[in-house]
Amino acid sequence: PAARRLMHNRTVTCEGYRREDGLWDIEGRIVDTKPFAVVESYRGHRPALSDVHNIAIRLTIDEDFVVRDIEVHMEAVPYPICPGAIPNYRRLIGARIGAGWRKAVNAAVGSTAGCTHARELLFPMATVAFQTLLGWEDAFATTEEKAARARREAARRSAEHADPERPQFLDGCYSWSSEREVVARLYPRFAASD
């Protein structure tokens, strides 16, 4: 890159956890900082590296990706009234992560009902939910957990084969192109024929 000066840093972290009660926690945090002291219009002087935003969310979901609980914490926000949006995130309880998730989030906490930064954090958290629950063998899982996962996977695949509707993620990226070998191997009926 050309000569430059760092003006802003945003860190987004997301983690997925399997709970002992059979549910899953997906946690996300967004932290914005400036590498130099600033004077904000509302909070006044802020030292270098102090948090502009530090917002954390915990989504508790079930095996079907349905939100069973949500917690939002605003440890650092630019205005003292920002936490007033927190209760509105409970509107997501019962929503399902998957097709329509973005629409559900915007309906629940879009515009003036929510915080822009917390709302944005929910989208990478959804991706982490899929990475946490699907498609990976847990080498430390018990025999019972492995059997339960195999049953869920078999039921999911059976439902997909019984349902003529294509999985939503097909043709959503390079590897999941219906013209590539991943789809031909894992979803042959949706693979493009030569």
TAKABEL-V605185 format. One record per backbone hydrogen bond with DSSP energy under -0.5 kcal/mol. NH is the residue of the N-H (numbers start at 1). CO is the residue of the C=O. E is the energy in kcal/mol with one decimal. If there is no record, write none. Layout:
# TAKABEL-V605185
nh=NH co=CO e=E
nh=NH co=CO e=E
This chain:
# TAKABEL-V605185
nh=9 co=33 e=-2.4
nh=11 co=31 e=-2.7
nh=13 co=29 e=-2.4
nh=15 co=27 e=-2.8
nh=17 co=25 e=-3.0
nh=19 co=17 e=-0.5
nh=19 co=23 e=-2.7
nh=22 co=19 e=-1.4
nh=24 co=61 e=-2.6
nh=25 co=17 e=-2.1
nh=26 co=24 e=-0.5
nh=26 co=59 e=-3.1
nh=27 co=15 e=-3.0
nh=27 co=25 e=-0.6
nh=28 co=57 e=-2.7
nh=29 co=13 e=-2.4
nh=30 co=55 e=-2.5
nh=31 co=11 e=-2.5
nh=32 co=53 e=-2.1
nh=33 co=9 e=-2.5
nh=34 co=50 e=-0.7
nh=38 co=46 e=-2.4
nh=40 co=38 e=-0.6
nh=40 co=44 e=-3.0
nh=44 co=40 e=-1.1
nh=46 co=38 e=-3.3
nh=49 co=34 e=-3.3
nh=50 co=47 e=-1.8
nh=52 co=32 e=-3.4
nh=53 co=32 e=-1.0
nh=54 co=76 e=-2.4
nh=55 co=30 e=-2.3
nh=56 co=73 e=-2.8
nh=57 co=28 e=-2.7
nh=58 co=71 e=-2.5
nh=59 co=26 e=-3.1
nh=60 co=58 e=-0.5
nh=60 co=69 e=-2.8
nh=61 co=24 e=-2.9
nh=61 co=59 e=-0.6
nh=62 co=66 e=-1.5
nh=65 co=62 e=-2.2
nh=67 co=95 e=-3.1
nh=68 co=60 e=-3.6
nh=69 co=60 e=-1.6
nh=71 co=58 e=-2.2
nh=73 co=56 e=-3.0
nh=75 co=54 e=-1.9
nh=75 co=73 e=-0.7
nh=76 co=54 e=-1.5
nh=82 co=79 e=-1.7
nh=84 co=81 e=-2.1
nh=85 co=82 e=-2.1
nh=86 co=83 e=-1.6
nh=88 co=85 e=-1.1
nh=89 co=85 e=-0.6
nh=89 co=86 e=-1.8
nh=90 co=87 e=-1.5
nh=91 co=88 e=-1.6
nh=92 co=89 e=-1.8
nh=93 co=90 e=-1.8
nh=94 co=67 e=-2.6
nh=95 co=92 e=-2.4
nh=97 co=65 e=-3.0
nh=101 co=98 e=-2.5
nh=104 co=100 e=-2.6
nh=105 co=101 e=-2.8
nh=106 co=102 e=-2.5
nh=107 co=103 e=-2.2
nh=108 co=104 e=-2.1
nh=109 co=105 e=-3.2
nh=110 co=106 e=-1.5
nh=113 co=110 e=-2.2
nh=114 co=111 e=-1.0
nh=119 co=115 e=-2.8
nh=120 co=116 e=-2.5
nh=121 co=117 e=-1.7
nh=122 co=118 e=-1.0
nh=122 co=119 e=-0.8
nh=123 co=120 e=-1.2
nh=124 co=120 e=-0.8
nh=125 co=121 e=-1.5
nh=126 co=122 e=-1.2
nh=127 co=123 e=-1.4
nh=128 co=124 e=-2.1
nh=129 co=125 e=-2.0
nh=130 co=126 e=-1.7
nh=131 co=127 e=-2.2
nh=132 co=128 e=-2.2
nh=133 co=129 e=-2.4
nh=134 co=130 e=-2.4
nh=139 co=137 e=-0.8
nh=141 co=138 e=-1.8
nh=146 co=142 e=-2.6
nh=147 co=143 e=-2.3
nh=148 co=144 e=-2.5
nh=149 co=145 e=-2.4
nh=150 co=146 e=-2.3
nh=151 co=147 e=-2.2
nh=152 co=148 e=-2.4
nh=153 co=149 e=-2.7
nh=154 co=150 e=-2.5
nh=155 co=151 e=-2.5
nh=156 co=152 e=-2.7
nh=157 co=153 e=-2.7
nh=158 co=154 e=-2.5
nh=159 co=155 e=-2.5
nh=160 co=156 e=-2.3
nh=161 co=157 e=-2.2
nh=162 co=158 e=-2.1
nh=163 co=159 e=-1.9
nh=164 co=162 e=-0.6
nh=170 co=167 e=-1.4
nh=171 co=176 e=-3.0
nh=172 co=169 e=-1.8
nh=177 co=174 e=-1.3
nh=180 co=177 e=-2.2
nh=183 co=177 e=-0.5
nh=184 co=180 e=-1.8
nh=185 co=181 e=-2.1
nh=186 co=182 e=-2.8
nh=187 co=183 e=-2.5
nh=190 co=187 e=-2.2
nh=191 co=188 e=-1.3
nh=192 co=178 e=-3.6
